[in-house]
């Protein structure tokens, strides 16, 4: 594990922003401080309190999770790791896979398998501040901007290059994802937190309006234009529904 997450420091903290392995190291710290695997820790403090059955780092030891896994689909003829293909290209089943879930490593930055329904339980717990996972002050910190101006500019540049987020003037990084920190109607609650995953997965927590959503697909490469359009339509519909409640 240590070799796979080791990389050189590219810049001093707070001077820029880049994808890295900091969450993986945080996961390692959690394991060492608690003398247990990350799987066991999450089972005790995350999945257990929310009655989550179908999330694991090792789908080989949870047959129900392995049985429910969907195969990836791919737009275009390139690799699953390529830039997004033109939206008019066909979608076919992908032969390549990312990870089979049978190794011993457990990373804080990713690598777990699970269902969208079970993942929504985590988003809902944070959105509703129900106290099952986190203290209110911890959630407040998650929805607080973490980057100074230099790091914020680098963050915006990287994400805008991906073409996967609508980046307004008031974006920053919260502890957990992209923070739209001054969206209209937030009532001082810290705005909207959102992030995404490689198979065009998009989750969002709008704390002020009490809405959490998760658009889950199985199409690659990441940044697929049609998937982004569908995610936007999905969120628009969810906002319309809560406005009529």
Backbone bond lengths (Angstrom), bond angles and torsions (degrees), N, CA, C in turn:
res aa  C-N    CA-C-N  psi(-1)  N-CA   C-N-CA  omega(-1)  CA-C   N-CA-C  phi
1 X - - - 1.463 - - 1.518 111.56 -
2 X 1.329 117.76 -44.25 1.456 120.94 -176.01 1.523 111.57 -60.40
3 X 1.341 116.78 -38.87 1.453 119.85 -179.87 1.522 110.55 -67.09
4 X 1.309 117.43 -42.13 1.458 121.24 -174.21 1.517 113.22 -70.14
5 X 1.339 118.47 -21.37 1.464 119.72 -179.44 1.532 111.99 -111.58
6 X 1.313 117.13 8.34 1.461 120.72 178.98 1.525 110.03 -86.31
7 X 1.311 116.30 130.42 1.458 121.05 177.25 1.521 108.05 -154.39
8 X 1.327 117.91 156.25 1.467 120.19 -176.97 1.531 111.73 -72.07
9 X 1.325 115.59 154.42 1.457 121.75 174.87 1.523 108.51 -75.39
10 X 1.315 117.56 121.11 1.459 121.94 -175.71 1.522 113.37 -86.19
11 X 1.330 116.57 -25.40 1.461 120.66 -178.82 1.526 108.15 -162.43
12 X 1.314 116.05 163.58 1.454 119.85 179.12 1.532 110.35 -70.55
13 X 1.324 117.61 145.03 1.466 120.54 179.07 1.518 112.17 -52.09
14 X 1.314 115.46 140.84 1.469 126.71 177.10 1.529 113.31 77.88
15 X 1.336 118.84 -1.23 1.463 120.05 -179.08 1.532 112.33 -94.44
16 X 1.336 118.30 -16.38 1.455 121.28 178.88 1.520 108.14 -161.80
17 X 1.344 116.10 -170.16 1.472 120.76 179.14 1.519 108.61 -147.31
18 X 1.329 115.41 140.74 1.455 120.51 179.43 1.528 108.39 -158.59
19 X 1.332 115.84 149.21 1.452 119.01 171.27 1.529 108.36 -58.18
20 X 1.327 116.73 139.35 1.454 119.23 -179.20 1.516 110.95 -158.38
21 X 1.315 115.41 -159.97 1.459 121.62 -175.43 1.523 113.08 -112.73
22 X 1.320 117.81 22.23 1.459 119.77 -176.02 1.529 112.17 -61.93
23 X 1.332 117.67 -39.64 1.459 119.97 179.06 1.525 111.59 -69.15
24 X 1.329 116.63 -30.68 1.457 119.73 175.88 1.524 110.44 -66.05
25 X 1.323 116.70 -40.82 1.464 120.57 176.50 1.525 111.01 -67.84
26 X 1.323 117.15 -35.81 1.468 119.74 175.90 1.527 110.38 -62.78
27 X 1.337 116.16 -39.49 1.457 119.45 176.88 1.516 112.25 -63.06
28 X 1.336 116.04 -40.43 1.467 120.37 177.10 1.522 110.70 -62.96
29 X 1.330 116.87 -40.20 1.462 121.06 177.93 1.521 111.05 -62.65
30 X 1.327 116.97 -41.86 1.462 121.07 178.05 1.527 110.52 -60.31
31 X 1.324 116.76 -42.84 1.461 120.20 179.37 1.525 112.04 -63.05
32 X 1.317 116.11 -43.63 1.462 119.49 -177.05 1.527 112.01 -70.80
33 X 1.329 116.99 -39.80 1.467 119.98 -179.29 1.521 112.41 -68.90
34 X 1.321 116.51 -26.99 1.464 120.10 -176.75 1.524 113.46 -107.46
35 X 1.322 116.37 -0.56 1.468 121.75 178.11 1.527 112.02 52.85
36 X 1.329 116.14 44.15 1.459 121.04 176.46 1.520 109.08 -152.34
37 X 1.314 116.03 162.59 1.455 120.60 178.15 1.522 109.23 -68.10
38 X 1.331 115.74 161.09 1.465 119.69 177.16 1.527 110.00 -67.01
39 X 1.319 117.10 -34.21 1.463 121.18 175.81 1.524 110.21 -59.46
40 X 1.332 116.62 -47.41 1.467 120.03 -179.00 1.528 111.27 -66.18
41 X 1.331 116.06 -39.22 1.467 119.90 179.84 1.532 110.61 -63.96
42 X 1.327 116.45 -45.95 1.460 119.22 -178.92 1.521 111.55 -68.23
43 X 1.320 116.32 -34.09 1.468 119.08 176.40 1.527 110.53 -62.39
44 X 1.320 116.39 -40.74 1.465 120.91 -176.69 1.524 112.46 -75.03
45 X 1.340 117.15 -41.18 1.465 119.63 -170.27 1.537 114.81 -108.24
46 X 1.335 117.89 -15.42 1.468 119.52 179.75 1.524 111.73 -118.19
47 X 1.317 116.06 -63.22 1.450 119.35 -173.28 1.523 112.19 -69.85
48 X 1.306 117.48 -40.27 1.462 120.61 179.69 1.519 113.57 -60.16
49 X 1.355 118.19 -54.20 1.465 120.24 -179.16 1.527 114.06 -58.91
50 X 1.330 117.68 -24.01 1.465 120.93 -179.03 1.534 112.40 -103.63
51 X 1.338 116.37 9.06 1.473 121.76 179.88 1.524 111.97 56.04
52 X 1.333 115.64 40.72 1.466 121.51 178.10 1.528 109.66 -88.42
53 X 1.325 116.01 125.38 1.457 121.52 -179.09 1.520 113.10 -106.58
54 X 1.327 116.51 -27.46 1.467 120.39 -167.44 1.518 114.19 -110.45
55 X 1.326 117.91 42.86 1.460 121.42 169.82 1.520 107.63 -130.76
56 X 1.324 116.32 133.98 1.457 120.99 -179.08 1.525 110.07 -161.37
57 X 1.326 116.69 156.24 1.455 121.09 171.16 1.527 111.05 -82.83
58 X 1.336 117.40 -16.86 1.466 121.70 -171.92 1.518 109.49 -129.07
59 X 1.333 116.05 87.29 1.458 117.22 -177.04 1.526 112.44 -69.93
60 X 1.343 117.31 -11.72 1.456 119.58 176.25 1.525 111.95 -71.04
61 X 1.339 117.85 -19.49 1.467 120.39 178.83 1.532 110.98 -102.38
62 X 1.319 116.96 -1.38 1.458 121.05 174.71 1.533 107.87 -126.43
63 X 1.334 116.59 87.80 1.469 120.63 -175.53 1.524 113.64 -55.27
64 X 1.324 117.63 -34.91 1.461 119.78 -178.78 1.527 111.51 -64.45
65 X 1.350 116.68 -36.52 1.454 120.51 177.82 1.524 110.14 -67.82
66 X 1.321 116.58 -46.80 1.470 120.63 179.82 1.527 111.09 -60.24
67 X 1.335 116.55 -39.82 1.460 121.22 -177.46 1.532 111.75 -65.18
68 X 1.339 116.09 -31.00 1.467 120.27 -175.61 1.527 113.71 -91.23
69 X 1.323 117.94 -4.65 1.455 120.19 -178.61 1.530 111.21 -63.71
70 X 1.329 115.94 136.06 1.462 120.40 176.95 1.526 109.06 -95.28
71 X 1.316 115.86 151.89 1.459 120.73 176.04 1.526 109.69 -79.46
72 X 1.321 115.90 152.94 1.455 120.43 178.63 1.529 110.65 -78.61
73 X 1.328 115.20 148.91 1.454 121.52 169.92 1.520 108.19 -115.43
74 X 1.319 116.39 159.14 1.465 120.74 -174.16 1.520 110.00 -137.71
75 X 1.342 115.61 132.20 1.467 119.64 175.00 1.528 108.77 -90.78
76 X 1.301 116.74 127.64 1.453 120.72 179.80 1.517 112.43 88.47
77 X 1.337 115.87 -174.90 1.461 121.90 -174.57 1.516 113.77 -107.03
78 X 1.341 117.65 2.31 1.454 119.93 -178.57 1.515 112.28 -82.67
79 X 1.328 114.85 -168.69 1.456 121.81 178.76 1.522 110.24 -77.04
80 X 1.319 116.21 158.35 1.466 120.65 176.34 1.526 110.65 -65.11
81 X 1.336 116.99 -15.51 1.464 120.94 -178.40 1.529 112.35 -98.62
82 X 1.333 117.89 2.33 1.460 121.11 -178.71 1.523 111.66 -73.94
83 X 1.330 114.73 173.23 1.462 120.10 171.75 1.523 108.94 -65.82
84 X 1.336 118.09 159.41 1.466 120.57 -179.23 1.526 112.38 -54.74
85 X 1.313 115.89 139.52 1.458 121.37 178.15 1.530 109.49 -82.77
86 X 1.337 118.22 156.69 1.466 120.24 175.32 1.523 111.15 -53.27
87 X 1.330 116.31 141.60 1.460 120.55 -171.71 1.518 113.64 -66.92
88 X 1.347 118.37 -14.13 1.456 119.48 -179.82 1.531 112.55 -90.83
89 X 1.339 116.71 -1.81 1.462 118.99 177.60 1.525 110.07 -77.18
90 X 1.326 115.50 153.11 1.459 120.93 -176.16 1.532 111.71 -72.24
91 X 1.316 114.50 157.61 1.459 122.22 175.46 1.522 108.57 -107.47
92 X 1.331 115.87 126.74 1.459 121.32 179.66 1.523 109.52 -128.33
93 X 1.318 116.31 164.31 1.455 119.93 174.96 1.529 109.69 -64.82
94 X 1.335 116.64 139.61 1.464 121.96 -177.49 1.520 110.21 -95.26
95 X 1.323 116.23 136.35 1.465 121.01 177.29 1.523 111.29 -83.26
96 X 1.333 116.56 -26.96 1.458 120.33 -178.12 1.527 110.78 -78.18
97 X 1.310 116.33 148.12 1.459 121.12 175.40 1.521 108.52 -128.72
98 X 1.317 116.24 157.59 1.454 120.47 -178.13 1.521 112.39 -87.46
99 X 1.317 115.51 -43.71 1.448 119.11 -167.56 1.518 108.47 -163.80
100 X 1.335 117.93 134.21 1.456 119.22 -177.56 1.519 113.62 -95.46
101 X 1.346 116.96 -5.90 1.461 119.94 175.41 1.512 114.49 75.23
102 X 1.329 117.58 19.45 1.457 119.55 -176.06 1.529 113.50 -112.51
103 X 1.337 117.87 9.84 1.460 117.63 178.21 1.533 110.36 -95.82
104 X 1.313 115.65 174.85 1.464 120.51 -172.92 1.522 113.14 -87.41
105 X 1.329 118.16 -14.37 1.457 120.88 -174.37 1.531 112.15 -74.62
106 X 1.335 114.74 145.33 1.463 122.44 175.87 1.523 107.05 -133.67
107 X 1.323 116.95 116.73 1.454 120.97 -173.04 1.528 111.92 -110.78
108 X 1.330 115.22 138.66 1.456 120.17 177.65 1.510 112.61 -68.56
109 X 1.333 117.48 -20.88 1.456 121.20 -177.12 1.512 114.95 -90.31
110 X 1.331 118.33 -5.57 1.457 119.71 -179.71 1.516 111.68 154.62
111 X 1.329 115.96 177.63 1.456 120.36 176.62 1.511 114.94 111.95
112 X 1.338 117.76 -2.93 1.457 119.75 178.28 1.524 110.06 -85.02
113 X 1.326 116.02 155.54 1.452 123.44 176.55 1.521 108.40 -111.96
114 X 1.324 116.85 144.85 1.452 118.50 177.85 1.513 111.62 -178.73
115 X 1.316 115.52 176.64 1.458 121.06 -178.94 1.519 110.70 -95.79
116 X 1.327 115.48 156.06 1.459 120.44 177.68 1.521 110.86 -63.11
117 X 1.320 117.02 -36.94 1.472 120.79 -179.61 1.522 110.85 -62.14
118 X 1.319 117.01 -43.79 1.463 120.76 180.00 1.530 111.16 -69.53
119 X 1.333 116.70 -38.05 1.463 120.47 178.92 1.520 110.85 -64.30
120 X 1.325 116.60 -34.35 1.458 120.71 179.13 1.524 111.80 -62.19
121 X 1.318 117.38 -27.74 1.465 120.27 178.19 1.524 110.86 -62.29
122 X 1.334 116.79 -35.92 1.460 121.17 178.86 1.525 109.96 -69.67
123 X 1.334 116.28 -46.63 1.462 119.89 178.88 1.524 111.19 -59.89
124 X 1.321 116.70 -42.73 1.458 120.95 -178.67 1.526 111.33 -65.52
125 X 1.322 116.87 -38.99 1.467 120.26 -179.70 1.525 110.73 -62.55
126 X 1.332 116.10 -42.30 1.463 120.01 179.22 1.521 110.87 -69.52
127 X 1.337 116.12 -43.69 1.459 120.91 -177.87 1.525 111.72 -62.66
128 X 1.319 116.81 -42.06 1.456 120.92 -176.88 1.526 113.14 -85.42
129 X 1.365 116.39 -8.20 1.470 120.72 -179.18 1.530 110.16 51.73
130 X 1.352 115.64 53.52 1.463 120.28 -174.71 1.526 113.65 -84.42
131 X 1.341 117.09 -3.19 1.457 120.27 176.88 1.512 115.33 79.27
132 X 1.308 118.43 1.94 1.461 120.42 -178.25 1.526 112.76 -76.90
133 X 1.340 116.42 -32.31 1.464 120.44 -178.11 1.517 112.80 -110.80
134 X 1.324 116.95 -44.58 1.461 121.36 -170.53 1.526 111.24 -134.73
135 X 1.314 115.04 152.60 1.456 120.07 172.38 1.528 109.23 -73.94
136 X 1.309 116.54 156.76 1.464 120.98 -179.01 1.518 111.25 -59.64
137 X 1.339 117.14 -39.18 1.457 119.33 -179.15 1.534 111.88 -68.41
138 X 1.330 117.40 -28.18 1.458 120.46 175.37 1.524 110.51 -69.42
139 X 1.313 117.23 -41.84 1.461 120.96 176.84 1.524 110.60 -64.40
140 X 1.329 116.30 -39.12 1.472 119.47 175.90 1.522 110.42 -56.84
141 X 1.334 116.56 -41.40 1.459 120.80 -179.39 1.532 110.95 -68.49
142 X 1.322 116.85 -36.15 1.462 120.17 177.04 1.519 111.48 -59.51
143 X 1.329 116.48 -34.47 1.455 121.61 -177.63 1.528 112.46 -97.28
144 X 1.316 116.38 21.86 1.464 121.63 177.38 1.526 109.37 -108.29
145 X 1.341 119.15 137.46 1.466 121.80 178.56 1.518 111.53 -59.01
146 X 1.329 117.01 136.35 1.460 122.29 -176.36 1.526 113.57 -112.35
147 X 1.336 118.73 -9.45 1.459 120.97 -173.00 1.523 112.29 -108.97
148 X 1.347 115.26 140.40 1.460 119.03 170.72 1.526 108.90 -80.10
149 X 1.307 117.69 -178.09 1.461 120.70 -172.12 1.532 112.93 -62.42
150 X 1.353 117.94 -41.65 1.469 119.94 -179.08 1.525 111.35 -63.80
151 X 1.324 115.84 -48.28 1.459 119.83 179.93 1.520 111.01 -67.26
152 X 1.324 116.73 -34.95 1.460 121.11 179.29 1.533 110.91 -63.59
153 X 1.321 117.29 -41.37 1.461 120.79 178.52 1.523 111.60 -63.47
154 X 1.336 116.74 -41.40 1.462 120.71 178.54 1.529 110.37 -65.59
155 X 1.301 116.04 -40.20 1.467 122.12 178.99 1.529 110.74 -61.04
156 X 1.316 116.06 -47.33 1.458 120.94 179.37 1.529 111.45 -62.04
157 X 1.316 116.69 -40.68 1.463 120.98 -178.23 1.524 111.06 -64.39
158 X 1.322 116.87 -43.19 1.460 120.71 -178.86 1.517 110.89 -65.53
159 X 1.322 117.38 -45.83 1.457 119.92 -177.33 1.521 112.49 -71.28
160 X 1.328 116.90 -36.70 1.465 118.36 178.65 1.512 110.53 -67.35
161 X 1.330 117.43 -29.04 1.458 121.08 176.13 1.513 112.31 -67.20
162 X 1.339 116.20 -29.08 1.460 119.90 177.83 1.524 111.94 -73.50
163 X 1.323 115.34 -25.72 1.455 119.47 -179.38 1.511 114.31 69.74
164 X 1.334 117.48 21.33 1.459 119.77 -173.77 1.515 114.41 -108.03
165 X 1.331 118.11 -2.83 1.453 120.55 -177.28 1.524 109.74 -133.19
166 X 1.320 115.70 146.35 1.450 118.91 170.07 1.522 106.97 -83.78
167 X 1.316 117.02 112.14 1.453 120.41 -173.47 1.519 110.29 -103.11
168 X 1.309 117.00 101.51 1.450 121.75 175.55 1.511 110.82 -80.43
169 X 1.314 116.14 -172.84 1.460 120.88 -175.52 1.520 112.58 -74.28
170 X 1.333 116.83 -19.88 1.459 120.08 -172.33 1.526 112.16 -113.47
171 X 1.328 117.17 53.08 1.454 120.05 178.05 1.515 110.26 -106.27
172 X 1.307 114.61 147.85 1.453 122.27 178.96 1.516 106.31 -150.64
173 X 1.319 116.77 -169.89 1.466 120.28 175.73 1.512 108.52 -115.47
174 X 1.336 116.24 124.72 1.453 121.35 172.39 1.513 108.21 -97.51
175 X 1.307 117.87 172.11 1.457 120.48 178.60 1.529 108.56 -73.26
176 X 1.315 115.71 90.43 1.450 120.38 -179.65 1.504 114.45 134.81
177 X 1.338 118.40 -15.41 1.444 117.75 179.48 1.510 114.36 168.35
178 X 1.321 115.02 -170.02 1.450 123.14 177.86 1.520 109.23 -66.48
179 X 1.310 116.49 127.50 1.457 121.81 -178.65 1.515 109.80 -111.77
180 X 1.322 116.02 116.11 1.459 121.33 171.09 1.520 104.37 -89.08
181 X 1.333 115.33 96.72 1.462 120.52 -161.49 1.507 115.39 -82.74
182 X 1.345 118.43 -20.75 1.460 119.19 -177.25 1.522 111.07 -135.29
183 X 1.305 115.34 49.11 1.447 119.80 176.81 1.534 109.46 -73.15
184 X 1.327 117.39 147.07 1.448 120.30 179.83 1.528 110.71 -61.13
185 X 1.314 115.85 137.99 1.453 120.91 175.80 1.510 115.23 86.13
186 X 1.327 118.34 12.07 1.457 119.42 -178.88 1.516 112.57 -78.25
187 X 1.314 117.96 -15.14 1.462 121.61 176.92 1.525 113.33 56.12
188 X 1.330 115.18 32.88 1.458 119.34 177.51 1.505 115.03 75.94
189 X 1.333 118.31 8.58 1.459 120.77 -177.08 1.522 113.54 -89.32
190 X 1.303 118.50 3.61 1.460 118.63 171.72 1.500 116.40 102.46
191 X 1.333 118.80 3.92 1.448 119.79 171.89 1.509 115.37 83.32
192 X 1.334 114.75 -151.68 1.462 122.88 -172.61 1.524 109.73 -114.88
193 X 1.320 115.95 132.78 1.456 122.23 176.62 1.513 107.72 -109.80
194 X 1.337 117.56 130.19 1.457 120.51 179.84 1.530 110.84 -146.85
195 X 1.325 114.85 155.68 1.468 120.66 173.33 1.515 108.21 -155.50
196 X 1.315 116.58 178.85 1.460 120.81 -174.34 1.522 110.06 -144.62
197 X 1.334 115.32 169.68 1.451 121.32 179.04 1.510 111.26 -134.04
198 X 1.323 117.33 162.71 1.460 122.10 -169.60 1.529 114.61 -56.16
199 X 1.339 121.25 -41.51 1.484 118.28 -179.85 1.533 111.98 -80.49
200 X 1.348 116.23 38.21 1.457 122.59 -178.82 1.528 111.23 56.66
201 X 1.329 113.81 55.26 1.463 122.69 172.83 1.523 107.83 -100.27
202 X 1.324 117.10 136.55 1.462 120.74 -179.07 1.527 110.07 -138.45
203 X 1.331 116.31 117.05 1.462 118.48 174.00 1.525 109.80 -114.03
204 X 1.332 115.08 157.53 1.453 120.91 -176.90 1.524 109.67 -151.51
205 X 1.332 116.16 140.82 1.465 121.90 172.54 1.521 108.11 -126.56
206 X 1.312 115.84 115.19 1.460 122.35 174.82 1.519 106.31 -103.19
207 X 1.298 115.58 94.73 1.458 121.20 -172.31 1.526 112.16 -65.59
208 X 1.319 117.11 -38.23 1.461 120.39 -176.14 1.522 111.79 -66.49
209 X 1.325 116.06 -39.69 1.461 119.21 -177.25 1.521 112.98 -92.86
210 X 1.329 116.22 -3.77 1.458 119.53 178.57 1.510 113.57 70.64
211 X 1.339 116.57 36.64 1.468 120.84 -177.49 1.517 110.48 -125.16
212 X 1.324 116.36 130.36 1.462 121.77 171.16 1.520 107.87 -127.36
213 X 1.328 116.67 137.69 1.462 121.03 -178.53 1.523 110.16 -134.86
214 X 1.320 115.37 157.61 1.464 121.00 177.10 1.523 107.60 -145.20
215 X 1.333 115.92 111.28 1.461 121.81 174.74 1.525 106.67 -96.11
216 X 1.321 117.24 113.79 1.465 121.50 -174.92 1.520 110.18 -117.96
217 X 1.321 116.62 122.23 1.461 121.18 176.56 1.524 108.85 -125.81
218 X 1.305 116.14 178.24 1.467 121.63 177.72 1.516 111.01 -127.62
219 X 1.347 115.85 31.53 1.464 119.50 -176.82 1.530 111.06 -109.04
220 X 1.313 116.49 139.71 1.462 123.61 176.48 1.532 107.37 -129.96
221 X 1.345 119.07 162.70 1.462 128.98 0.65 1.536 113.09 -70.23
222 X 1.319 113.45 169.11 1.446 121.02 179.38 1.537 110.08 -67.10
223 X 1.340 116.16 149.43 1.449 121.00 179.09 1.515 113.13 85.80
224 X 1.331 117.10 18.81 1.452 122.01 -179.57 1.533 110.16 -59.76
225 X 1.332 116.83 124.85 1.463 121.45 -173.70 1.525 112.43 -62.60
226 X 1.325 117.35 -40.42 1.459 119.87 179.85 1.525 111.25 -67.86
227 X 1.326 116.98 -36.94 1.465 120.18 177.65 1.521 111.05 -65.93
228 X 1.322 115.94 -41.03 1.462 119.90 177.88 1.524 110.51 -62.20
229 X 1.324 116.75 -41.64 1.464 120.41 178.60 1.522 110.89 -62.23
230 X 1.332 116.88 -42.59 1.456 120.40 179.76 1.524 111.19 -66.77
231 X 1.317 117.20 -37.38 1.462 119.87 176.77 1.521 110.84 -62.69
232 X 1.316 117.19 -41.76 1.459 120.81 179.13 1.526 111.47 -64.04
233 X 1.340 116.92 -42.64 1.456 120.70 177.82 1.526 111.56 -64.44
234 X 1.320 115.87 -39.31 1.468 121.37 178.52 1.524 110.92 -61.92
235 X 1.317 116.77 -48.83 1.459 119.70 179.89 1.530 111.53 -64.92
236 X 1.323 117.04 -38.89 1.462 120.67 177.80 1.525 110.47 -59.09
237 X 1.322 115.96 -42.23 1.461 120.44 179.31 1.523 111.27 -66.10
238 X 1.327 117.79 -40.19 1.460 120.71 -179.97 1.530 111.06 -65.58
239 X 1.326 116.97 -39.61 1.464 119.83 177.09 1.536 110.77 -65.76
240 X 1.330 116.37 -37.49 1.461 119.50 178.50 1.526 110.28 -64.52
241 X 1.309 117.12 -37.60 1.458 120.03 -178.96 1.519 112.19 -67.84
242 X 1.338 116.88 -43.04 1.477 117.38 -178.23 1.513 111.04 -73.32
243 X 1.332 117.80 -24.26 1.464 119.49 178.88 1.519 111.45 -71.47
244 X 1.340 116.26 -19.53 1.460 120.72 -179.73 1.524 112.41 -97.76
245 X 1.312 116.58 3.88 1.475 120.23 -178.55 1.532 110.56 -86.11
